[in-house]
Amino acid sequence: MFAINRFGAALLDMDGVLYRGLTPLPGVNELLALFAQQGIAYACVTNNSTLTPEQYEAKLRAMDIQIPAAHVITSSVATRRYLESQAPRGTPLYYIGMDGLREALLGDGYFVFDEQRPQYVVVGLDFGATYAKFRVAGLAIRAGARFIGTNPDTTLPTEEGIAPGAGSFLALLRAATEVEPFVIGKPAPTMLQAAITILGVDPQRTLVVGDRLDTDIAGAKATGLASALVLTGVTTPELLERSALQPDAVYAGLPELVAAWRA
């Protein structure tokens, strides 16, 4: 039997778990209260590379969800931690991305932006991406720069419908260079491993909570972590029933998860 109350740490996906669009989902504040009462460490772990943790804090506050920026780990934050483990201060790189990626990579001057001879090309979602940017990136990758992707999500849900995501940018450059990117975000294990290191918790007592089988649950499996699926986002009961990939536990939503954790 799955005993959710044995976990001392949680890694939470955000959209589809804590909120949908700009609407908080039921049970969010009860979950945060539970964590505070029981001393459970947690982090919000999102594949989205566009926003900084501070911007996420403000977004959540506008929905009356009080989560400090220090508890938000984006794929941009995880990408910076990975690159810092690989390269010394002053390493030149080129990136395609938005505020979240720019601040993570260049905000403190550790890396240097270089369009001519970068050692790394880092690609995330960029609403202002142009052919000129892809040309620079493609030429650099072909010249030997290491190709890094923040996350593999090929699509992005928007109010108008499904739009291209960062994974579509990776596919473009993969086709243009014949080089496979090293991907940081879920379902690759790198971001979840970074979150565990940041929190300083025991992986055996850490639970991943998500709404997507293909990223959250697959990422947990790849990292060797237990997982719980909530049916408030992308994965429906029908999709779950047809899938060979299964979480360790399933809850209708956060209220049911909190009730089980308190039992």
C-alpha positions as CSV (number, residue, x, y, z in Angstrom):
1,M,0.0,0.0,0.0
2,F,1.3,3.5,-0.9
3,A,1.8,5.5,2.3
4,I,2.0,9.2,1.2
5,N,2.6,10.4,4.8
6,R,6.1,8.8,4.9
7,F,7.5,11.5,2.6
8,G,9.4,14.4,4.0
9,A,9.8,16.4,0.8
10,A,7.8,17.2,-2.3
11,L,8.6,18.4,-5.8
12,L,5.5,20.1,-7.2
13,D,4.7,20.8,-10.8
14,M,2.9,24.1,-11.1
15,D,0.4,24.6,-14.0
16,G,-2.2,21.9,-13.7
17,V,-1.3,21.2,-10.0
18,L,-1.3,24.5,-8.2
19,Y,-3.3,26.5,-10.8
20,R,-4.7,26.5,-14.3
21,G,-4.1,29.6,-16.3
22,L,-4.6,32.3,-13.7
23,T,-7.0,30.4,-11.5
24,P,-5.7,28.6,-8.3
25,L,-6.8,25.0,-7.9
26,P,-8.7,23.8,-4.8
27,G,-6.5,22.7,-2.0
28,V,-3.3,24.7,-2.8
29,N,-3.2,26.7,0.5
30,E,-4.2,23.6,2.5
31,L,-1.2,21.8,1.0
32,L,1.1,24.6,1.9
33,A,-0.3,24.7,5.4
34,L,0.3,21.0,5.7
35,F,3.9,21.4,4.6
36,A,4.4,24.2,7.2
37,Q,2.8,22.2,10.0
38,Q,4.7,19.0,9.3
39,G,8.1,20.5,8.3
40,I,7.9,19.1,4.8
41,A,10.5,20.6,2.4
42,Y,9.1,21.5,-1.0
43,A,10.0,23.1,-4.3
44,C,7.9,24.1,-7.3
45,V,9.7,22.5,-10.3
46,T,8.6,23.7,-13.7
47,N,9.8,23.1,-17.2
48,N,8.8,26.7,-18.1
49,S,12.0,28.7,-18.8
50,T,10.5,32.1,-19.6
51,L,9.9,33.6,-16.1
52,T,12.3,34.2,-13.3
53,P,11.6,32.8,-9.8
54,E,10.7,36.3,-8.7
55,Q,8.2,36.7,-11.5
56,Y,6.7,33.4,-10.5
57,E,6.4,34.6,-6.9
58,A,4.5,37.6,-8.1
59,K,2.3,35.6,-10.4
60,L,1.4,33.2,-7.6
61,R,0.8,36.1,-5.1
62,A,-1.7,37.5,-7.6
63,M,-3.6,34.2,-7.2
64,D,-3.3,34.4,-3.4
65,I,-0.7,31.6,-3.4
66,Q,2.2,32.5,-1.1
67,I,5.3,30.7,-2.4
68,P,8.6,32.5,-2.1
69,A,10.9,32.7,-5.1
70,A,13.4,30.6,-3.3
71,H,11.0,27.7,-3.6
72,V,10.7,28.0,-7.4
73,I,13.1,26.0,-9.5
74,T,12.6,26.6,-13.3
75,S,14.3,24.8,-16.1
76,S,16.4,28.0,-16.5
77,V,17.6,27.8,-12.9
78,A,18.4,24.1,-13.3
79,T,20.2,24.8,-16.6
80,R,22.4,27.4,-14.9
81,R,23.3,25.0,-12.1
82,Y,24.2,22.3,-14.6
83,L,26.3,24.6,-16.7
84,E,28.1,26.0,-13.7
85,S,29.1,22.5,-12.8
86,Q,30.6,22.1,-16.3
87,A,32.2,25.4,-17.1
88,P,34.4,28.0,-15.2
89,R,33.5,31.7,-14.7
90,G,33.8,33.7,-17.9
91,T,32.8,30.9,-20.3
92,P,31.2,32.4,-23.4
93,L,27.7,31.2,-24.4
94,Y,24.9,32.1,-26.7
95,Y,21.2,31.7,-25.7
96,I,17.7,31.9,-27.2
97,G,15.3,32.6,-24.5
98,M,13.4,35.1,-22.3
99,D,13.7,36.9,-18.9
100,G,14.0,33.7,-17.0
101,L,16.9,32.2,-19.0
102,R,18.7,35.5,-19.5
103,E,18.7,36.2,-15.7
104,A,19.7,32.7,-14.8
105,L,22.6,32.6,-17.2
106,L,23.9,36.2,-17.3
107,G,22.4,37.9,-14.2
108,D,25.5,37.7,-12.1
109,G,28.2,37.8,-14.8
110,Y,29.3,34.2,-14.4
111,F,28.8,33.5,-18.1
112,V,29.6,35.9,-21.0
113,F,27.2,36.4,-23.9
114,D,29.0,35.7,-27.2
115,E,27.6,35.5,-30.7
116,Q,30.9,34.7,-32.3
117,R,32.6,31.8,-30.6
118,P,30.3,30.5,-27.8
119,Q,31.2,27.3,-26.1
120,Y,27.6,26.6,-25.3
121,V,24.3,27.3,-27.1
122,V,21.4,27.2,-24.7
123,V,17.8,27.2,-26.1
124,G,14.6,27.8,-24.3
125,L,11.2,29.3,-25.3
126,D,11.5,32.7,-26.8
127,F,8.4,34.6,-28.0
128,G,10.6,36.9,-30.0
129,A,12.7,34.3,-31.7
130,T,13.9,35.1,-35.2
131,Y,15.7,33.4,-38.1
132,A,18.7,35.5,-37.2
133,K,18.9,34.0,-33.7
134,F,18.5,30.4,-35.1
135,R,21.2,31.1,-37.7
136,V,23.7,32.2,-35.0
137,A,22.8,29.2,-32.8
138,G,23.0,26.7,-35.7
139,L,26.4,27.9,-36.9
140,A,27.8,27.9,-33.4
141,I,26.6,24.3,-32.8
142,R,28.1,23.2,-36.1
143,A,31.3,24.8,-35.1
144,G,31.4,22.7,-31.9
145,A,29.4,24.6,-29.3
146,R,27.6,22.2,-27.0
147,F,23.8,22.3,-27.6
148,I,21.7,22.6,-24.4
149,G,17.9,22.6,-24.2
150,T,16.1,23.9,-21.2
151,N,13.1,21.6,-21.7
152,P,11.6,19.3,-24.4
153,D,8.0,20.5,-24.4
154,T,7.1,20.7,-28.1
155,T,3.8,22.5,-27.4
156,L,2.5,25.3,-25.1
157,P,-1.1,25.6,-24.1
158,T,-2.4,29.2,-24.6
159,E,-5.7,30.9,-24.5
160,E,-5.9,30.8,-28.3
161,G,-4.9,27.1,-28.5
162,I,-1.8,24.9,-28.6
163,A,1.3,26.9,-29.7
164,P,4.9,25.8,-30.4
165,G,7.0,25.2,-27.3
166,A,10.7,25.1,-26.6
167,G,10.9,21.6,-27.9
168,S,9.9,22.8,-31.3
169,F,12.9,25.1,-31.3
170,L,15.1,22.2,-30.3
171,A,13.7,20.2,-33.2
172,L,14.4,23.0,-35.6
173,L,18.1,23.2,-34.6
174,R,18.4,19.4,-34.4
175,A,17.3,19.2,-38.0
176,A,19.6,22.1,-39.0
177,T,22.7,20.8,-37.3
178,E,22.2,17.0,-36.9
179,V,23.2,17.4,-33.3
180,E,21.1,16.1,-30.4
181,P,20.6,18.6,-27.5
182,F,21.3,17.8,-23.9
183,V,18.0,18.5,-22.2
184,I,17.6,19.7,-18.7
185,G,13.9,19.7,-18.0
186,K,11.5,16.8,-17.3
187,P,11.3,14.0,-18.2
188,A,15.1,14.2,-18.1
189,P,16.4,13.7,-14.6
190,T,18.7,16.7,-14.4
191,M,16.2,19.3,-13.1
192,L,14.7,17.0,-10.5
193,Q,18.2,16.1,-9.3
194,A,19.0,19.8,-9.0
195,A,15.9,20.3,-6.9
196,I,16.9,17.5,-4.5
197,T,20.4,19.0,-4.2
198,I,19.0,22.5,-3.6
199,L,16.6,21.2,-0.9
200,G,19.2,18.9,0.6
201,V,16.6,16.1,1.1
202,D,16.7,12.3,0.9
203,P,15.5,11.1,-2.5
204,Q,14.0,8.0,-0.9
205,R,11.6,10.3,1.0
206,T,10.8,12.7,-1.8
207,L,7.6,12.7,-3.7
208,V,7.0,14.2,-7.2
209,V,3.5,15.6,-7.7
210,G,2.4,16.4,-11.2
211,D,-0.4,16.4,-13.7
212,R,1.4,15.0,-16.8
213,L,2.5,11.4,-17.4
214,D,4.9,12.3,-20.1
215,T,6.9,14.9,-18.1
216,D,6.2,14.8,-14.4
217,I,5.7,11.0,-13.9
218,A,8.2,10.0,-16.5
219,G,10.7,12.4,-15.0
220,A,10.1,10.9,-11.5
221,K,10.7,7.4,-12.9
222,A,13.9,8.5,-14.7
223,T,15.2,10.0,-11.4
224,G,14.2,7.1,-9.2
225,L,11.6,9.1,-7.3
226,A,8.1,8.2,-6.1
227,S,5.3,10.0,-7.9
228,A,1.7,11.1,-7.4
229,L,-0.6,12.2,-10.3
230,V,-3.4,14.7,-9.8
231,L,-6.2,14.7,-12.3
232,T,-6.5,18.4,-12.5
233,G,-4.4,19.1,-15.5
234,V,-3.3,17.4,-18.7
235,T,-3.7,13.7,-17.9
236,T,-7.3,12.4,-17.9
237,P,-8.6,9.2,-16.3
238,E,-8.9,7.8,-19.9
239,L,-5.3,8.6,-20.8
240,L,-4.1,7.2,-17.5
241,E,-6.0,3.9,-18.1
242,R,-4.4,3.5,-21.6
243,S,-0.9,4.3,-20.5
244,A,1.8,1.8,-19.8
245,L,3.5,4.4,-17.6
246,Q,1.8,4.6,-14.2
247,P,2.4,6.8,-11.1
248,D,2.7,5.3,-7.6
249,A,-0.5,7.0,-6.6
250,V,-3.4,8.9,-8.2
251,Y,-5.6,11.6,-6.6
252,A,-8.5,13.5,-8.0
253,G,-6.9,16.8,-6.8
254,L,-5.0,18.4,-4.0
255,P,-7.8,18.2,-1.4
256,E,-7.7,14.4,-1.8
257,L,-3.9,14.3,-1.7
258,V,-3.9,16.5,1.5
259,A,-6.5,14.3,3.2
260,A,-4.4,11.2,2.4
261,W,-1.2,12.9,3.7
262,R,-2.9,13.8,7.0
263,A,-4.4,10.3,7.5
